[in-house]
Amino acid sequence: MKLSIAQKTTMVNERWWKWGVWIEGNQEDLGSVESVTYILHPTFSKPVQIRKNKYDKFLLEEEGWGEFEIRARVKLQSSAPSVPLLLVSAAGHSRILLK
Protein backbone atom coordinates (compact mmCIF):
# COMPACT_ATOMS: atom_id res chain seq x y z
CA MET A 1 0.00 0.00 0.00
CA LYS A 2 1.30 3.42 -0.96
CA LEU A 3 -0.47 6.48 0.44
CA SER A 4 0.68 10.07 0.77
CA ILE A 5 -0.69 13.47 1.75
CA ALA A 6 -1.18 16.05 -0.99
CA GLN A 7 -1.93 19.73 -0.53
CA LYS A 8 -3.10 22.87 -2.25
CA THR A 9 -2.69 26.45 -1.06
CA THR A 10 -4.12 29.74 -2.25
CA MET A 11 -2.86 33.04 -0.86
CA VAL A 12 -5.79 35.33 -0.07
CA ASN A 13 -3.47 38.14 1.03
CA GLU A 14 0.02 38.28 2.49
CA ARG A 15 -1.23 37.11 5.90
CA TRP A 16 -4.07 34.71 5.02
CA TRP A 17 -4.24 31.39 3.14
CA LYS A 18 -6.94 28.99 2.00
CA TRP A 19 -5.63 25.44 1.93
CA GLY A 20 -6.61 21.83 1.59
CA VAL A 21 -5.06 18.44 2.25
CA TRP A 22 -6.12 15.00 1.06
CA ILE A 23 -4.81 11.48 0.74
CA GLU A 24 -3.31 10.31 -2.56
CA GLY A 25 -3.22 6.68 -3.59
CA ASN A 26 -4.53 4.33 -6.22
CA GLN A 27 -8.21 3.36 -6.28
CA GLU A 28 -7.64 0.06 -4.50
CA ASP A 29 -5.57 1.58 -1.68
CA LEU A 30 -8.01 4.46 -1.14
CA GLY A 31 -10.87 1.95 -1.12
CA SER A 32 -9.30 0.18 1.85
CA VAL A 33 -9.26 3.38 3.95
CA GLU A 34 -12.11 3.77 6.44
CA SER A 35 -11.27 7.28 7.70
CA VAL A 36 -8.51 9.85 8.05
CA THR A 37 -7.95 11.81 11.25
CA TYR A 38 -6.14 15.10 10.67
CA ILE A 39 -4.28 16.69 13.56
CA LEU A 40 -3.85 20.43 13.07
CA HIS A 41 -2.13 23.10 15.13
CA PRO A 42 -3.75 23.42 18.59
CA THR A 43 -4.80 27.04 17.87
CA PHE A 44 -7.52 25.78 15.49
CA SER A 45 -11.01 25.66 17.03
CA LYS A 46 -11.21 21.99 15.96
CA PRO A 47 -7.58 20.79 15.89
CA VAL A 48 -8.60 17.15 15.35
CA GLN A 49 -10.88 16.46 12.39
CA ILE A 50 -12.06 13.16 10.93
CA ARG A 51 -12.90 12.68 7.26
CA LYS A 52 -14.68 9.58 5.88
CA ASN A 53 -15.43 10.47 2.25
CA LYS A 54 -13.13 8.39 0.04
CA TYR A 55 -14.71 9.91 -3.10
CA ASP A 56 -13.06 13.29 -2.38
CA LYS A 57 -9.92 11.51 -1.09
CA PHE A 58 -10.71 12.46 2.53
CA LEU A 59 -10.34 16.17 1.70
CA LEU A 60 -9.97 18.71 4.49
CA GLU A 61 -10.25 22.40 3.53
CA GLU A 62 -9.50 25.23 5.93
CA GLU A 63 -8.01 28.69 6.02
CA GLY A 64 -5.75 30.66 8.31
CA TRP A 65 -2.38 32.31 8.70
CA GLY A 66 1.11 30.93 9.21
CA GLU A 67 2.78 27.58 8.69
CA PHE A 68 2.37 24.47 10.79
CA GLU A 69 2.69 20.73 10.74
CA ILE A 70 -0.30 18.61 9.70
CA ARG A 71 -0.45 15.02 10.85
CA ALA A 72 -2.86 12.42 9.54
CA ARG A 73 -3.73 8.99 10.85
CA VAL A 74 -5.23 6.69 8.24
CA LYS A 75 -7.60 4.05 9.63
CA LEU A 76 -7.91 1.04 7.37
CA GLN A 77 -11.13 -0.98 7.01
CA SER A 78 -9.39 -4.20 7.92
CA SER A 79 -7.86 -5.10 11.26
CA ALA A 80 -4.52 -3.73 10.07
CA PRO A 81 -2.97 -0.97 12.19
CA SER A 82 -3.50 2.66 11.21
CA VAL A 83 -0.90 4.39 9.04
CA PRO A 84 0.66 7.66 10.26
CA LEU A 85 1.43 10.34 7.67
CA LEU A 86 3.09 13.73 8.16
CA LEU A 87 2.93 16.84 6.00
CA VAL A 88 5.17 19.77 6.79
CA SER A 89 4.05 22.78 4.78
CA ALA A 90 6.13 25.87 4.11
CA ALA A 91 4.67 28.35 1.62
CA GLY A 92 3.42 25.74 -0.82
CA HIS A 93 6.19 23.18 -0.36
CA SER A 94 5.71 19.88 1.37
CA ARG A 95 7.66 17.03 2.84
CA ILE A 96 5.74 13.77 3.04
CA LEU A 97 6.71 10.95 5.35
CA LEU A 98 5.05 7.56 5.32
CA LYS A 99 5.89 5.38 8.32
C-alpha atoms as a printed R data frame, in Angstrom:
   type eleno elety resid chain resno       x      y      z
1  ATOM     1    CA   MET     A     1   0.000  0.000  0.000
2  ATOM     2    CA   LYS     A     2   1.298  3.420 -0.964
3  ATOM     3    CA   LEU     A     3  -0.473  6.480  0.443
4  ATOM     4    CA   SER     A     4   0.683 10.067  0.770
5  ATOM     5    CA   ILE     A     5  -0.685 13.467  1.749
6  ATOM     6    CA   ALA     A     6  -1.180 16.053 -0.990
7  ATOM     7    CA   GLN     A     7  -1.928 19.729 -0.530
8  ATOM     8    CA   LYS     A     8  -3.101 22.872 -2.253
9  ATOM     9    CA   THR     A     9  -2.695 26.445 -1.062
10 ATOM    10    CA   THR     A    10  -4.125 29.742 -2.245
11 ATOM    11    CA   MET     A    11  -2.855 33.035 -0.863
12 ATOM    12    CA   VAL     A    12  -5.793 35.325 -0.065
13 ATOM    13    CA   ASN     A    13  -3.470 38.137  1.031
14 ATOM    14    CA   GLU     A    14   0.020 38.285  2.493
15 ATOM    15    CA   ARG     A    15  -1.232 37.109  5.895
16 ATOM    16    CA   TRP     A    16  -4.075 34.709  5.022
17 ATOM    17    CA   TRP     A    17  -4.244 31.392  3.141
18 ATOM    18    CA   LYS     A    18  -6.937 28.988  1.996
19 ATOM    19    CA   TRP     A    19  -5.632 25.440  1.931
20 ATOM    20    CA   GLY     A    20  -6.611 21.827  1.586
21 ATOM    21    CA   VAL     A    21  -5.061 18.443  2.251
22 ATOM    22    CA   TRP     A    22  -6.121 15.002  1.055
23 ATOM    23    CA   ILE     A    23  -4.807 11.476  0.735
24 ATOM    24    CA   GLU     A    24  -3.314 10.309 -2.560
25 ATOM    25    CA   GLY     A    25  -3.224  6.677 -3.589
26 ATOM    26    CA   ASN     A    26  -4.530  4.334 -6.215
27 ATOM    27    CA   GLN     A    27  -8.214  3.363 -6.285
28 ATOM    28    CA   GLU     A    28  -7.639  0.059 -4.499
29 ATOM    29    CA   ASP     A    29  -5.571  1.580 -1.677
30 ATOM    30    CA   LEU     A    30  -8.013  4.461 -1.137
31 ATOM    31    CA   GLY     A    31 -10.870  1.949 -1.124
32 ATOM    32    CA   SER     A    32  -9.302  0.178  1.854
33 ATOM    33    CA   VAL     A    33  -9.262  3.377  3.952
34 ATOM    34    CA   GLU     A    34 -12.109  3.774  6.443
35 ATOM    35    CA   SER     A    35 -11.269  7.278  7.697
36 ATOM    36    CA   VAL     A    36  -8.509  9.850  8.048
37 ATOM    37    CA   THR     A    37  -7.946 11.808 11.250
38 ATOM    38    CA   TYR     A    38  -6.142 15.104 10.671
39 ATOM    39    CA   ILE     A    39  -4.279 16.689 13.564
40 ATOM    40    CA   LEU     A    40  -3.854 20.432 13.073
41 ATOM    41    CA   HIS     A    41  -2.129 23.098 15.132
42 ATOM    42    CA   PRO     A    42  -3.755 23.421 18.591
43 ATOM    43    CA   THR     A    43  -4.804 27.035 17.874
44 ATOM    44    CA   PHE     A    44  -7.523 25.781 15.486
45 ATOM    45    CA   SER     A    45 -11.005 25.664 17.033
46 ATOM    46    CA   LYS     A    46 -11.210 21.994 15.958
47 ATOM    47    CA   PRO     A    47  -7.581 20.789 15.894
48 ATOM    48    CA   VAL     A    48  -8.602 17.146 15.347
49 ATOM    49    CA   GLN     A    49 -10.882 16.456 12.391
50 ATOM    50    CA   ILE     A    50 -12.065 13.156 10.925
51 ATOM    51    CA   ARG     A    51 -12.901 12.678  7.257
52 ATOM    52    CA   LYS     A    52 -14.676  9.582  5.881
53 ATOM    53    CA   ASN     A    53 -15.427 10.467  2.249
54 ATOM    54    CA   LYS     A    54 -13.134  8.392  0.041
55 ATOM    55    CA   TYR     A    55 -14.714  9.914 -3.098
56 ATOM    56    CA   ASP     A    56 -13.055 13.286 -2.380
57 ATOM    57    CA   LYS     A    57  -9.915 11.509 -1.092
58 ATOM    58    CA   PHE     A    58 -10.713 12.461  2.527
59 ATOM    59    CA   LEU     A    59 -10.343 16.169  1.698
60 ATOM    60    CA   LEU     A    60  -9.969 18.715  4.490
61 ATOM    61    CA   GLU     A    61 -10.255 22.397  3.527
62 ATOM    62    CA   GLU     A    62  -9.500 25.227  5.935
63 ATOM    63    CA   GLU     A    63  -8.009 28.690  6.024
64 ATOM    64    CA   GLY     A    64  -5.748 30.655  8.313
65 ATOM    65    CA   TRP     A    65  -2.377 32.314  8.695
66 ATOM    66    CA   GLY     A    66   1.108 30.930  9.209
67 ATOM    67    CA   GLU     A    67   2.783 27.584  8.692
68 ATOM    68    CA   PHE     A    68   2.372 24.473 10.795
69 ATOM    69    CA   GLU     A    69   2.688 20.730 10.736
70 ATOM    70    CA   ILE     A    70  -0.296 18.608  9.705
71 ATOM    71    CA   ARG     A    71  -0.450 15.017 10.851
72 ATOM    72    CA   ALA     A    72  -2.859 12.420  9.545
73 ATOM    73    CA   ARG     A    73  -3.733  8.986 10.854
74 ATOM    74    CA   VAL     A    74  -5.228  6.688  8.238
75 ATOM    75    CA   LYS     A    75  -7.597  4.054  9.632
76 ATOM    76    CA   LEU     A    76  -7.911  1.037  7.368
77 ATOM    77    CA   GLN     A    77 -11.126 -0.977  7.007
78 ATOM    78    CA   SER     A    78  -9.388 -4.203  7.920
79 ATOM    79    CA   SER     A    79  -7.864 -5.103 11.262
80 ATOM    80    CA   ALA     A    80  -4.519 -3.727 10.065
81 ATOM    81    CA   PRO     A    81  -2.969 -0.975 12.188
82 ATOM    82    CA   SER     A    82  -3.499  2.664 11.214
83 ATOM    83    CA   VAL     A    83  -0.901  4.386  9.037
84 ATOM    84    CA   PRO     A    84   0.657  7.664 10.263
85 ATOM    85    CA   LEU     A    85   1.428 10.341  7.669
86 ATOM    86    CA   LEU     A    86   3.091 13.733  8.162
87 ATOM    87    CA   LEU     A    87   2.930 16.839  5.998
88 ATOM    88    CA   VAL     A    88   5.171 19.774  6.794
89 ATOM    89    CA   SER     A    89   4.050 22.783  4.783
90 ATOM    90    CA   ALA     A    90   6.135 25.873  4.111
91 ATOM    91    CA   ALA     A    91   4.667 28.351  1.616
92 ATOM    92    CA   GLY     A    92   3.421 25.744 -0.824
93 ATOM    93    CA   HIS     A    93   6.190 23.184 -0.361
94 ATOM    94    CA   SER     A    94   5.710 19.878  1.367
95 ATOM    95    CA   ARG     A    95   7.656 17.032  2.838
96 ATOM    96    CA   ILE     A    96   5.739 13.775  3.042
97 ATOM    97    CA   LEU     A    97   6.706 10.954  5.348
98 ATOM    98    CA   LEU     A    98   5.046  7.559  5.324
99 ATOM    99    CA   LYS     A    99   5.889  5.381  8.316
